[in-house]
Each structure stands twice: as structure tokens, then as C-alpha cells.
């Protein structure tokens, strides 16, 4: 099924992990709740609560059909929460059609998840059906855009939204769902073929099965959480959710990108931010092809790197420069793998020896895989953060990061770069210029 509309993003960039041909991996480039009462939040503009009426006090036809769809979707959501397959099938026009079978497969996938909440918001108007579709489905058929929301019990601290476009037809028994391909329905993890879930007390892995394919990711996730907890002192829920498609194309679809744009990517962290700027329902989406090229230590680095992003996004509320976020994630990822700095940073050090090394800390453009080979930039970010630890200690690194990533009390218009530069003085007692000069000298020595 073709899905045209890319998924919505939070205000801060997703974080991604990059595959490489070095010893392990190169650096890693950054990737409405419902209590079951049907009071979920819609991502679009809410309709007026008053029902429109005609002069005869009869419901407006458009409002009446939207109210009917609201009731239908409420029944559908209740069926998902209550594990009532028959009730779910009852919302479909023809459960045996192609659409109906896809929807029942979706229901079966959802039934495997530990849902803490699941619901739909208020239906909203969508572009009208074309003449051919009206002729096929009947004059009363119409399309509605609907924002759904869900959370995973024991893993999420907030809900995730997803967008669906449902085509609805009127039958003798009432309105029924007939399709979801007449708009930009967003693909979700539960749309993956052969959907399977494995989980532990800290990690949930969902993706294309069988279970034996997913269990190695569970072990990687469990260890990643432990390694993050050993460094990141700000309290988070120490939970990780991994999504493991079977193909790179499926991975790209999961994160709303095209296949070519994720060619260098081994994994991406994706999720919404709440009104405070924190994330509580992140997903680490794995690119199976790129991930498979890595040796076991490299795979652990990738998952630990992404788990670091998850922990930081859950406990901070302000963006930081990419060199800091990616360098921090790599620092935690590489900390316990037993590889030397020269081995890990081979791509960067080769450029330094050739006289093409960095002249400053990496900028956002240096991490754009559509513009450049990004391995050296990740190496540079990692060695910058590692150098902070060398000179000031791990606890000072965490204090520095939290200072840059936490909104100050009162109003502040400082950019991430300005906040990072200021924290060099207030936390580390140096200047960014002095640190950068020493770091560049360190790179030359390491490359020599």
C-alpha cells in the first residue's frame, strides 16, 4: 500500500546512526494521551463543539457524518483495546476485501503490543474523492483525515500520534470503512509484514519476524540501557523500543524518508516532543541492510548510541549543537567496546594526515548525508567529547551537556551554538576557542 505523506516530526531533529567499513562503525548522525475514554488529542485544528444545525434544527449532513465516523472510530479503538476482533471487523465494509484483510492483519499486530492507550481524535475534512472513485464507491463516499494516538505500557511515558485517511461509505447498517489509500495514511510499525514482538523488562523489539530474528536486538537493547545508565545521570525511565523492518525500503518508509537518503544510516531515533520539549515515546528504527554489515561490537555501538539519544531527549528540553549530541552518543557507545581511538576514528585521521582535517568543531552541515560523507564528522564529534572527558572528567561532561540542553529560567534567545560556547566558560572554565585549538592539536598528534 502506497503511503504518500511523510510522518510529522518533533521540533528537534531525529538522530540517526551511520554504518561504516571501519573496525566498528563510524560516528552516528542524529534521529495526546488516551485513558480509554475516547478523549484523545487530535493533531489538527479542533472542530467547534457545537453541532451545526439547519433552520429546522436538523443536523447538518456534513457534521452528522463526521459525528457518525467519530462513533465508528471510537468503537474501532475500543475493539483494539479490548482485544475484540469481531467488533473491529464490524467497522469494516468488507472484512474479506484487500483493505479488510490488511486491516485485520493490522489488528492482529496491534494485539501483540502492550498498549497503554489507543484512540482517535476528531475526524477532519480531507480532499474530495475523484469522479472515478465516487462512481466506484457511490455518491455518499467521502474521505476523512484522522489523527490517532497510542502508547506502550511500561515503555512510553507519553503518546505517539499517527495520521490516517479513511474512506467511508454508507450502508444500510450505517457508515463503514472501505479504504485507507485515498490520502496520505502514515505507515506504522504494526504495518510491517510478519509483525512480531519480543520484550524484556527494559527493551521492546517489534518488527518483521520470526522471533528468533528479533531476539539478538533484544540483547543489544538490554545492554545498551545499562551502558547509558552508567554515564547519563539525569533520571529517565531506562526503557528502549526498537523497530526492525526487513528491508531498507521499509525502514525508510517508517521514518518518512526515501531509500537513498538512509543509505549511510544504520539506525534512527524518531519520536515526538511534548510541550516542554521532552520526548517520551521514541522509537529506534533499524536499517537492516546497513546494520548487518557491522560486526557484533559495531552493532552494540549503534544501539547504545541511539539509546543515549533516547535518554537525553527524555530528560532535556533544548537542542544542542550536533557535534555535542552526536559526540555524546558516540562517547557512550564506544566507551566499553575495547577499540582504540585510532581504530574508531580512522576516517577522520586519514583526512588529518592528508592535510584536509577539520579547522573547527563540526557544524550541522557536516552531518548531512545528502551533502557529504559523514563518517569523519562523527569521528570529530566523538573525539571532541572524549577530549572533554580527558581534561575535565565524565561528570563534568554530563554537567556541560545538561547546562547546554536545559532551558534557563526566564527568557533566553541564545542559539544552541551560543549556549554551548557560554557553557565552556561557566562549566569547564575555558573558552570554546581555547578548547578547539587544543583539540585540533590533539587530532594532529593522534594522526601522526
C-alpha positions in Angstrom: 0.0 0.0 0.0 1.4 3.4 -1.0 1.8 6.0 1.7 2.4 9.5 0.4 2.6 11.8 3.3 5.8 11.8 5.4 5.3 11.5 9.2 5.3 14.6 11.3 8.4 15.3 13.4 9.2 17.0 16.7 10.8 20.4 16.8 14.3 18.8 17.3 15.9 16.6 14.7 15.8 12.9 14.7 19.0 11.1 15.4 20.5 8.5 13.1 23.3 6.0 13.3 25.7 5.6 10.4 27.2 2.4 9.1 30.8 2.2 8.1 33.5 -0.1 6.9 36.0 0.7 9.7 36.7 -1.7 12.6 33.3 -1.0 14.2 31.2 1.8 12.9 31.7 5.4 12.1 30.0 8.1 14.2 26.3 8.2 14.4 24.3 11.0 12.8 21.4 12.3 14.5 17.4 10.6 14.6 -2.1 13.3 23.3 -2.7 10.6 25.7 -5.8 8.3 25.9 -7.0 6.7 29.0 -9.5 4.6 27.1 -12.3 7.2 27.4 -12.0 8.5 23.9 -10.7 11.9 25.0 -7.5 11.7 22.8 -5.9 14.7 21.4 -6.1 15.5 17.7 -3.1 17.0 15.9 -5.2 19.1 13.7 -7.5 22.1 14.3 -10.4 21.0 16.6 -13.9 21.4 15.2 -16.3 23.6 17.1 -18.1 21.6 19.9 -21.5 22.9 18.9 -23.3 20.8 16.4 -24.2 22.8 13.3 -28.0 22.8 12.5 -30.3 23.9 9.8 -33.2 26.2 10.3 -35.3 23.1 11.0 -32.9 22.1 13.8 -31.9 19.0 11.9 -28.2 18.1 12.0 -26.0 19.4 9.1 -25.3 16.4 6.8 -21.5 17.0 6.9 -21.5 17.3 10.7 -23.8 14.2 11.1 -21.5 12.0 9.0 -18.4 13.3 10.9 -20.2 12.5 14.2 -21.0 9.0 12.9 -17.4 8.5 11.9 -16.3 9.6 15.4 -18.6 7.0 16.9 -17.3 4.3 14.4 -13.7 5.1 15.2 -14.4 5.1 18.9 -15.8 1.6 18.5 -12.7 0.6 16.5 -10.4 1.9 19.1 -12.3 0.1 21.9 -12.1 -3.1 19.9 -8.3 -2.7 19.7 -8.0 -2.0 23.5 -10.4 -4.8 24.4 -8.9 -7.4 22.0 -12.3 -7.8 20.3 -11.5 -8.9 16.7 -15.1 -9.3 15.8 -16.0 -5.8 16.9 -13.0 -4.5 14.9 -14.1 -6.4 11.8 -17.6 -4.9 12.3 -16.3 -1.4 11.5 -15.1 -2.6 8.0 -17.2 -2.5 4.9 -15.9 -5.9 3.7 -13.5 -7.8 6.0 -12.6 -10.2 3.2 -11.6 -7.4 0.7 -8.0 -6.5 0.2 -8.4 -3.5 2.6 -10.3 -5.6 5.1 -7.6 -8.3 5.2 -4.9 -5.6 5.6 -6.9 -4.1 8.5 -7.4 -7.4 10.2 -3.6 -8.0 9.9 -3.1 -4.6 11.5 -5.5 -5.6 14.3 -3.6 -8.8 14.9 -0.3 -6.9 15.0 -1.7 -4.3 17.5 -2.9 -7.2 19.7 0.7 -8.3 20.2 1.7 -4.9 21.6 1.3 -3.9 25.3 -0.9 -0.9 24.6 -1.2 1.5 27.4 -3.6 3.7 25.3 -5.1 3.7 21.8 -7.6 6.1 20.3 -8.6 8.5 17.6 -9.2 12.2 17.6 -11.9 14.2 15.8 -12.3 13.4 12.1 -11.3 16.3 9.8 -12.1 17.1 6.2 -9.8 15.7 3.5 -9.6 16.4 -0.3 -12.8 15.1 -2.0 -12.8 11.8 -3.9 -12.3 12.0 -7.7 -15.1 11.2 -10.1 -13.9 7.7 -10.7 -13.8 6.8 -7.1 -17.2 8.3 -6.5 -18.5 6.2 -9.4 -16.9 3.2 -7.8 -18.0 3.7 -4.2 -21.2 5.7 -4.5 -22.2 9.3 -4.1 -22.1 9.3 -0.3 -18.5 8.0 -0.1 -16.0 10.5 1.4 -12.5 10.7 2.9 -11.6 12.0 6.4 -8.2 12.8 7.9 -7.9 11.3 11.4 -5.1 11.7 14.0 -4.7 8.5 16.1 -2.6 8.1 19.2 -1.2 5.3 21.2 1.4 4.4 23.9 3.1 1.3 25.0 2.6 0.4 28.7 5.8 0.0 30.6 7.9 1.7 27.9 6.4 5.0 26.9 5.9 8.0 29.2 3.9 9.8 26.5 1.8 9.0 23.5 2.7 9.0 19.8 0.4 10.3 17.1 -0.2 8.8 13.7 -2.2 10.0 10.7 -4.8 8.0 8.8 -7.0 8.9 5.8 -10.1 6.7 5.9 -12.5 6.4 3.0 -16.0 5.9 4.4 -19.2 4.5 2.8 -22.8 4.4 4.0 -24.6 1.1 4.1 -27.9 0.0 5.4 -26.3 -0.8 8.8 -24.5 2.6 8.9 -21.2 4.1 7.9 -18.3 1.7 7.4 -14.6 2.0 6.5 -13.8 0.9 2.9 -10.2 2.0 2.3 -7.2 4.0 3.5 -5.3 4.7 0.3 -7.2 7.8 -0.9 -4.9 10.0 1.2 -1.6 10.1 2.9 -2.0 7.4 5.6 1.2 7.1 7.5 2.8 3.7 7.7 3.3 2.4 11.2 5.5 -0.3 12.8 2.4 -2.6 13.0 2.1 -2.4 9.2 5.3 -4.4 8.8 4.8 -7.9 7.4 5.0 -10.9 9.7 4.8 -8.5 12.6 6.4 -9.9 15.8 7.1 -8.5 19.3 9.8 -9.7 21.8 10.4 -7.8 25.0 12.2 -7.7 28.3 11.8 -5.5 31.4 13.9 -2.8 29.7 13.6 -3.3 25.9 10.8 -4.0 23.4 11.6 -5.0 19.9 8.9 -5.0 17.2 9.4 -5.8 13.5 9.2 -8.4 10.9 9.6 -11.9 12.4 10.2 -14.6 13.3 11.0 -14.0 16.9 14.4 -15.6 16.5 15.4 -12.8 14.1 14.5 -10.2 16.7 15.9 -11.7 19.9 19.5 -10.5 19.1 18.2 -7.0 19.0 16.6 -7.5 22.4 20.0 -8.4 23.9 21.6 -5.4 22.3 18.9 -3.2 23.7 19.2 -4.6 27.2 23.0 -3.9 27.3 22.6 -0.5 25.7 20.3 0.6 28.5 22.8 -0.5 31.2 25.6 1.4 29.4 23.6 4.5 29.1 22.6 4.4 32.8 26.3 4.1 33.7 27.0 7.6 32.1 23.9 9.6 31.9 22.9 10.7 35.4 19.7 12.5 34.6 16.8 10.2 35.5 14.9 8.7 32.6 12.7 5.5 32.5 15.5 3.3 31.3 13.4 1.8 28.5 14.1 1.3 24.9 11.8 0.5 21.9 13.4 -0.8 18.7 11.7 -1.2 15.3 13.3 -3.7 13.0 12.0 -3.8 9.4 13.1 -6.5 7.0 14.3 -4.1 4.2 15.9 -0.7 3.8 12.9 0.4 1.9 10.6 -0.5 4.8 13.0 1.3 7.2 12.9 4.5 5.0 9.1 4.3 4.9 9.0 4.0 8.7 10.9 7.3 9.2 9.3 9.1 6.2 12.4 9.2 4.0 13.4 7.8 0.7 15.6 4.8 0.4 18.7 6.7 -0.9 18.6 9.2 1.9 19.2 6.5 4.5 21.9 4.6 2.6 24.6 5.6 5.2 22.2 5.1 8.1 22.3 2.1 10.4 19.5 3.3 12.7 17.5 6.4 13.5 15.8 7.6 16.7 12.4 9.1 15.9 9.6 10.5 18.1 7.5 13.5 19.2 8.3 16.1 21.8 5.8 17.3 24.3 5.0 20.9 25.1 8.0 21.1 27.4 10.4 19.9 24.7 11.0 16.4 26.1 10.4 13.1 24.3 8.6 10.2 25.9 7.8 7.8 23.1 10.9 7.4 21.0 11.5 4.6 18.6 14.9 3.4 17.4 14.3 2.3 13.8 17.0 0.0 12.4 18.2 -0.2 8.8 18.7 -3.9 8.5 21.0 -3.9 5.5 23.4 -1.3 6.9 23.2 -2.9 10.4 24.0 -6.3 9.0 27.4 -5.1 7.6 28.6 -4.3 11.1 30.4 -6.8 13.4 28.8 -7.6 16.7 30.6 -4.8 18.6 29.7 -2.3 16.0 26.0 -3.3 16.3 26.2 -2.8 20.0 27.7 0.7 19.5 24.9 1.7 17.2 22.1 0.6 19.6 23.9 2.1 22.6 24.4 5.4 20.6 20.7 5.5 19.9 19.7 4.6 23.5 21.8 7.6 24.6 19.7 9.8 22.3 16.5 8.4 23.8 17.7 9.1 27.3 18.9 12.6 26.6 15.7 13.5 24.6 13.6 12.3 27.6 15.5 14.5 30.1 16.4 17.7 28.3 14.3 20.5 26.7 16.6 22.5 24.5 18.5 21.5 21.3 22.3 21.4 21.4 24.9 21.6 18.6 25.1 18.4 16.6 28.8 17.9 17.4 27.8 17.7 21.1 24.7 15.4 20.7 26.4 13.0 18.3 29.7 13.1 20.1 28.0 12.3 23.4 26.1 9.4 21.9 29.3 8.0 20.4 31.2 8.5 23.6 28.7 6.3 25.4 28.5 3.9 22.5 32.2 3.3 22.2 33.1 3.5 25.9 33.1 -0.2 26.6 33.9 -1.8 23.3 37.7 -2.1 23.6 38.7 -0.4 20.4 41.4 2.2 20.2 40.8 5.8 19.2 42.9 5.4 16.1 40.8 2.4 15.0 37.5 4.1 15.6 38.5 7.5 14.1 40.4 6.1 11.1 38.3 8.0 8.5 39.0 11.4 10.3 42.6 10.7 10.9 43.2 9.9 7.3 41.9 13.3 6.4 44.1 15.0 9.0 47.2 13.2 7.6 46.3 14.4 4.1 46.0 18.0 5.3 42.2 18.0 5.0 41.3 17.8 8.6 38.8 20.0 10.4 39.5 23.6 11.2 36.8 23.9 13.8 34.2 21.8 15.6 31.7 20.2 13.2 28.7 22.2 12.1 25.2 20.9 11.2 26.0 20.7 7.5 28.9 18.3 8.2 26.3 15.8 9.4 24.1 15.9 6.3 24.5 12.6 4.4 23.0 14.1 1.3 25.9 16.6 1.1 29.0 14.7 2.3 30.5 11.5 3.6 29.7 11.9 7.3 32.0 9.4 9.0 34.8 11.9 9.6 32.3 14.4 11.2 31.1 11.8 13.6 34.7 10.9 14.4 35.5 14.5 15.0 32.4 15.0 17.3 33.3 11.8 19.3 36.9 12.9 19.8 35.8 16.4 20.9 33.5 15.0 23.6 36.1 12.4 24.5 38.6 15.2 24.9 36.3 17.0 27.3 36.3 13.8 29.4 40.1 13.5 29.2 40.6 17.0 30.5 37.7 17.6 32.8 36.2 14.2 33.6 33.0 12.4 32.8 30.8 14.1 35.4 31.9 17.5 34.0 30.9 16.3 30.6 27.4 15.5 31.8 27.1 18.8 33.6 28.3 20.6 30.5 25.7 18.8 28.4 22.8 19.4 30.8 23.7 23.1 31.0 23.6 23.5 27.2 20.5 21.3 26.8 18.3 22.8 29.6 16.3 26.0 29.1 17.4 28.7 31.5 14.8 30.3 33.8 13.3 33.4 32.2 13.6 34.3 28.6 16.7 33.5 26.6 17.3 33.9 22.9 20.6 32.1 22.9 21.2 29.7 20.0 22.5 26.2 20.6 25.9 27.3 19.5 25.9 30.3 21.8 24.7 28.2 24.7 27.5 25.7 24.1 30.1 28.4 23.9 28.9 30.0 27.1 28.9 26.7 28.9 32.6 26.2 28.1 33.3 29.1 30.4 30.7 28.6 33.1 31.1 24.8 33.5 34.6 23.9 32.2 36.4 27.2 33.0 37.8 27.6 29.5 36.7 29.2 26.2 35.4 27.3 23.1 38.3 28.8 21.1 40.9 27.6 23.5 39.3 24.1 23.7 39.1 23.9 20.0 42.7 24.9 19.5 43.9 22.2 21.9 41.6 19.6 20.4 42.9 20.3 16.9 46.4 19.8 18.2 45.3 16.6 19.8 44.0 15.3 16.4 47.3 16.1 14.7 49.1 14.2 17.4 46.8 11.2 17.1 47.1 11.2 13.3 50.9 11.3 13.5 
